[in-house]
């Protein structure tokens, strides 16, 4: 699966509910297992922005509590994915750079960094276009208002 698809993928509501239930059940009994928490967080990352933010909180908690390197790599990678999904590109780049500092030849991380940078540029250019159009509309409105005032 390509990185862009991973970022834009949407979770099946049935799967989200299953993972939510498993996480809730384990939470009532104490601390959910790392696997259950990761599975739930991963489902949340593929949902709506508020759910993505909850998934980020869960992954950050896992990152602090887990001591093994392999799961930490996954947590950091998916934190970068999550922040990309909600267009927090600076945070996404910080996480992916952290991973690349540890594993400079990680192809998947390199691809994700490229996608983040492309989206950042695209959204930045789009933002400039919107600002430019807004400024153009304001300028046009100002010119029209000035010409109307001069006539009176």
Wavefront OBJ file of the C-alpha trace (Angstrom):
o trace
v 0.000 0.000 0.000
v 1.433 3.401 -0.900
v 1.970 6.062 1.767
v -0.658 8.456 0.382
v -3.247 5.697 0.669
v -2.206 5.010 4.266
v -2.687 8.680 5.150
v -6.057 9.036 3.412
v -7.510 5.634 4.303
v -10.855 5.622 6.141
v -11.784 3.087 8.790
v -14.866 0.911 8.487
v -17.248 2.113 11.248
v -17.820 -1.512 12.314
v -14.067 -2.025 12.795
v -13.795 1.239 14.709
v -16.587 0.171 17.044
v -15.006 -3.267 17.608
v -11.668 -1.752 18.549
v -13.369 0.891 20.711
v -15.246 -1.824 22.617
v -12.105 -3.930 23.169
v -10.204 -0.865 24.376
v -13.054 0.203 26.689
v -13.446 -3.305 28.122
v -9.743 -3.540 28.926
v -9.683 0.026 30.285
v -12.417 -0.840 32.784
v -10.244 -3.677 34.100
v -7.070 -1.581 34.240
v -4.564 -0.556 31.599
v -5.325 -1.882 28.106
v -2.639 -4.036 26.503
v -0.260 -2.314 24.106
v -1.680 -4.358 21.211
v -5.285 -3.380 21.996
v -4.340 0.270 22.504
v -2.342 0.357 19.254
v -5.132 -1.338 17.291
v -7.666 1.171 18.618
v -5.342 4.134 17.991
v -4.690 2.897 14.445
v -8.443 2.723 13.810
v -8.906 6.231 15.236
v -6.189 7.587 12.935
v -8.314 6.533 9.978
v -11.426 8.289 11.273
v -12.490 11.947 11.690
v -10.129 14.672 12.947
v -11.329 14.525 16.567
v -10.818 10.755 16.572
v -7.380 11.230 15.010
v -6.458 13.531 17.905
v -7.579 10.868 20.398
v -5.489 8.312 18.506
v -2.487 10.632 18.780
v -2.922 10.829 22.565
v -3.069 7.027 22.820
v 0.026 6.576 20.617
v 1.971 9.177 22.593
v 1.057 7.291 25.773
v 2.244 4.023 24.245
v 5.474 5.668 23.146
v 6.164 6.709 26.745
v 5.270 3.379 28.338
v 6.655 0.804 25.867
v 10.327 -0.070 26.180
v 10.826 -2.154 23.024
v 12.246 -0.505 19.916
v 10.107 -2.216 17.257
v 6.732 -1.024 18.594
v 8.198 2.438 19.217
v 9.146 2.660 15.547
v 5.529 1.901 14.609
v 4.202 4.443 17.115
v 6.482 7.176 15.766
v 5.615 6.322 12.151
v 1.872 6.420 12.805
v 2.192 9.624 14.828
v 3.728 11.169 11.694
v 0.853 9.751 9.616
v -1.730 11.110 12.073
v -0.269 14.603 12.137
v -0.097 14.594 8.337
v -3.744 13.587 8.171
v -4.801 16.583 10.275
v -2.346 18.853 8.431
v -0.013 19.455 11.356
v 2.952 19.093 9.044
v 5.572 20.511 11.402
v 4.750 17.855 14.008
v 4.579 15.166 11.306
v 8.048 16.113 10.077
v 9.402 16.133 13.636
v 8.209 12.550 14.177
v 9.385 11.256 10.812
v 12.771 12.945 11.261
v 13.070 11.241 14.644
v 12.499 7.888 12.939
v 14.916 8.698 10.117
v 17.607 9.705 12.620
v 17.411 6.181 14.034
v 16.886 4.417 10.684
v 18.196 6.583 7.857
v 17.541 3.915 5.201
v 13.929 3.183 6.199
v 12.249 3.357 2.781
v 8.732 3.704 4.183
v 9.801 6.622 6.396
v 11.596 8.309 3.481
v 8.463 7.972 1.332
v 6.300 9.393 4.122
v 8.631 12.367 4.523
v 8.375 13.057 0.777
v 4.566 12.902 0.929
v 4.488 15.221 3.965
v 6.702 17.759 2.182
v 4.586 17.595 -1.008
v 1.357 18.078 0.926
v 2.907 20.885 2.904
v 3.864 22.682 -0.305
v 0.481 21.994 -1.910
v -1.460 23.238 1.104
v 0.893 26.198 1.466
v 0.422 27.165 -2.171
v -3.316 26.659 -1.863
v -3.289 28.891 1.208
v -1.418 31.559 -0.730
v -3.925 31.319 -3.590
v -6.830 31.693 -1.163
v -5.118 34.662 0.493
v -4.389 36.126 -2.927
v -7.986 35.711 -4.037
v -9.207 37.175 -0.760
v -6.848 40.107 -1.167
v -7.970 40.548 -4.770
v -11.620 40.575 -3.742
v -10.885 43.096 -0.981
v -8.961 45.281 -3.440
v -11.793 45.115 -5.978
v -14.358 45.954 -3.287
v -12.200 48.877 -2.166
v -11.896 50.205 -5.726
v -15.642 49.908 -6.280
v -16.377 51.658 -2.977
v -13.899 54.423 -3.843
v -15.440 54.975 -7.274
v -18.954 55.092 -5.779
v -17.850 57.591 -3.127
v -16.182 59.791 -5.750
v -19.401 59.898 -7.799
v -21.348 61.120 -4.788
l 1 2 3 4 5 6 7 8 9 10 11 12 13 14 15 16 17 18 19 20 21 22 23 24 25 26 27 28 29 30 31 32 33 34 35 36 37 38 39 40 41 42 43 44 45 46 47 48 49 50 51 52 53 54 55 56 57 58 59 60 61 62 63 64 65 66 67 68 69 70 71 72 73 74 75 76 77 78 79 80 81 82 83 84 85 86 87 88 89 90 91 92 93 94 95 96 97 98 99 100 101 102 103 104 105 106 107 108 109 110 111 112 113 114 115 116 117 118 119 120 121 122 123 124 125 126 127 128 129 130 131 132 133 134 135 136 137 138 139 140 141 142 143 144 145 146 147 148 149 150 151 152
